[in-house]
Amino acid sequence: MAPAAAFSDCENESVCLAAALGIVTGYDDGTFRPRQSITRQKAALILYHTPTASRCAPF
């Protein structure tokens, strides 16, 4: 079962799962902005949170 849409502008199942696991958080206005570039700092945070969250993933 896919997690519920976490963002008003993105319903991608992988993005919703990443949000449910705390890997991505989006913006304060409830959007993910999938077509916007991210900074190196944001990319590093995603990589930092992935190993911890993946241990909790329902696979």
HELIX and SHEET records of a PDB file:
HELIX    1   1 GLU A   13  ALA A   20  1                                   8    
HELIX    2   2 ARG A   40  SER A   54  1                                  15    
END                                                                             
